[in-house]
Amino acid sequence: MSDAEVARAVCPECSRSVALDAADAPLPSHALVATPWQPFGLTVCPGSGREPAGSGWALTWTRPAGGEPLTLATLPEGLDWRLQPFSHASGPAPALRQAA
């Protein structure tokens, strides 16, 4: 495994692909979201901490898409994150405004 490749395993409990620190490392703690409509109701997956020996999961080696990690961490030139609009920046909802 090179520095640019990441070992991934499919958790036998939740069937999600999880990145590993090393090929023989146990599955790290990862969360389950019960429904997309309740993203704050997270629970720890029962497969967290499971050892690879005897569990029968298959490892895959992936190279992150998009280039070098330093390139991925930098914003395009001319883009300032502090000037970007946010969904909550428009002010209070119309129902909460006082009548004139």
Secondary structure, 3 states (H helix, E strand, C coil): CCCCCEEEEECCCCCCEEEECCCCCCCCCCEEECCCCCCCCEEECCCCCCCCCCCCCCEEEECCCCCCHHHHHCCCCCCCHHHCCCCCCCCCCHHHCCCC
